[in-house]
Amino acid sequence: MSNSDHMANPPSSSLPGMTMPSHATDAPSPDAPLHVLVLDDDPLLLEVMHEMLTACGPHTVVLESDARRALQHFDHAMPDVLICDLMLPEMDGIEFLQAAAAQGYQGKVILISALEDGVREAAGELARALGLQVVGSFRKPLGQNQLRAALAC
């Protein structure tokens, strides 16, 4: 496993078997791997997203199933890219995006959801109104080519 894939055990309330990498502290140079935070409550989707992101480049990937814990990552290092499901328990994707904007998040946002197109488009517009840089809004499952285009990798 490379250093960018180095993982530590998540809190016990995280998904069993899910892992988290160490965090970068500085903004990446253009050649540096992206710091990507994936927020989804589906453990299989998190695993697939990790594999797809790894295939796209040597990115540092943080997998999170809980929106409140995902926000805590912003205290350590803001991700360059946030991939966020809209339907989450306790704090939904819209509430999460509002909180991310309030914390000054300025990276790229990729929205994913099984919800119909109109709901995803409305969520994207709301996120843009909050000042977030939405680079894609996709129906689950997100395809490798869609991911590559949104990341421009």
C-alpha positions in Angstrom: 0.0 0.0 0.0 1.4 3.5 -0.9 1.5 6.3 1.6 -1.5 8.0 -0.1 -3.5 4.8 0.6 -2.3 4.5 4.2 -5.4 3.9 6.3 -6.2 4.0 10.0 -9.1 2.4 11.7 -12.3 4.6 11.8 -14.3 5.2 15.0 -16.3 2.2 16.1 -19.5 3.9 15.0 -18.1 3.9 11.4 -18.8 1.1 9.0 -17.0 -2.1 9.8 -14.0 -2.6 7.6 -14.0 1.0 6.3 -10.6 2.8 6.6 -9.5 6.3 6.7 -6.2 7.8 5.4 -3.9 10.3 7.1 -4.7 14.0 6.2 -2.6 16.4 4.2 -2.2 19.8 5.9 -1.4 22.0 2.9 -3.2 22.8 -0.3 -1.9 20.4 -3.0 0.3 21.5 -5.8 -1.1 20.9 -9.3 0.8 17.6 -9.5 -0.1 16.5 -6.0 -2.8 13.9 -5.3 -6.3 15.2 -4.6 -7.6 14.9 -1.1 -11.1 13.5 -1.7 -13.9 13.0 0.9 -16.6 10.6 0.0 -19.8 10.8 2.1 -22.4 8.0 1.7 -24.2 5.7 4.0 -23.8 2.7 1.7 -20.7 0.7 2.5 -20.6 -1.0 -0.9 -20.7 2.3 -2.7 -17.9 3.7 -0.4 -15.8 0.7 -1.4 -16.5 1.1 -5.1 -15.8 4.9 -4.9 -12.5 4.2 -3.3 -11.5 1.7 -6.1 -12.7 4.2 -8.8 -10.8 7.1 -7.2 -7.6 5.0 -6.9 -7.9 4.0 -10.6 -8.2 7.7 -11.5 -5.0 8.7 -9.7 -3.0 8.4 -6.5 -5.6 10.4 -4.5 -5.9 10.5 -0.7 -9.4 9.2 -0.1 -11.4 9.6 3.1 -14.5 7.5 3.3 -17.2 8.6 5.7 -20.8 7.3 6.4 -21.8 9.9 8.9 -22.3 13.6 7.9 -21.4 15.0 11.3 -18.1 13.1 11.4 -17.4 14.2 7.8 -17.7 17.8 8.9 -15.0 17.2 11.5 -12.5 16.4 8.8 -12.8 20.0 7.7 -11.1 21.0 11.0 -8.0 19.0 10.0 -7.8 19.6 6.2 -10.4 20.8 3.8 -10.8 18.2 1.0 -10.1 19.3 -2.6 -13.1 17.3 -3.7 -16.3 16.3 -1.8 -18.4 13.5 -3.2 -21.7 13.6 -1.4 -24.9 11.5 -1.4 -28.1 13.5 -0.9 -30.0 10.9 1.1 -28.3 10.4 4.4 -29.6 9.5 7.8 -29.7 12.1 10.6 -28.2 14.9 8.6 -29.1 14.8 4.9 -26.9 15.9 2.0 -28.4 19.4 1.8 -27.9 20.1 5.5 -24.3 18.8 5.1 -23.7 21.1 2.1 -25.1 24.0 4.1 -22.7 23.2 7.0 -19.8 22.7 4.6 -20.4 26.1 3.0 -20.7 27.7 6.5 -17.3 26.3 7.3 -15.8 27.9 4.2 -15.5 24.9 2.0 -14.2 26.0 -1.5 -13.3 22.8 -3.2 -15.2 20.9 -5.9 -18.5 19.2 -5.1 -19.9 16.1 -6.8 -23.4 15.1 -5.9 -24.6 11.5 -6.2 -28.1 10.2 -5.5 -30.7 7.6 -6.6 -33.2 10.5 -6.5 -34.8 11.7 -9.7 -33.0 14.2 -11.9 -35.1 17.2 -10.9 -34.2 16.7 -7.2 -30.5 16.3 -8.0 -30.6 19.4 -10.2 -32.4 21.5 -7.5 -29.8 20.3 -4.9 -27.0 21.4 -7.2 -28.6 24.8 -7.7 -29.0 25.2 -4.0 -25.4 24.2 -3.4 -24.3 26.8 -6.1 -26.4 29.4 -4.3 -24.5 28.6 -1.1 -21.3 29.4 -3.0 -20.2 25.8 -3.6 -18.4 24.7 -6.8 -20.7 21.9 -8.0 -18.8 20.1 -10.9 -21.3 17.2 -11.3 -24.6 15.8 -10.2 -25.1 12.1 -11.0 -27.6 9.3 -10.5 -26.2 6.3 -8.6 -24.2 4.4 -9.5 -21.6 6.9 -10.7 -19.6 5.6 -13.6 -15.8 5.7 -13.9 -16.1 8.0 -17.0 -18.4 10.4 -15.2 -16.0 10.5 -12.2 -13.0 11.1 -14.4 -14.8 14.0 -16.2 -15.9 15.6 -13.0 -12.4 15.4 -11.5 -10.8 16.3 -14.8 -8.2 13.5 -14.3 
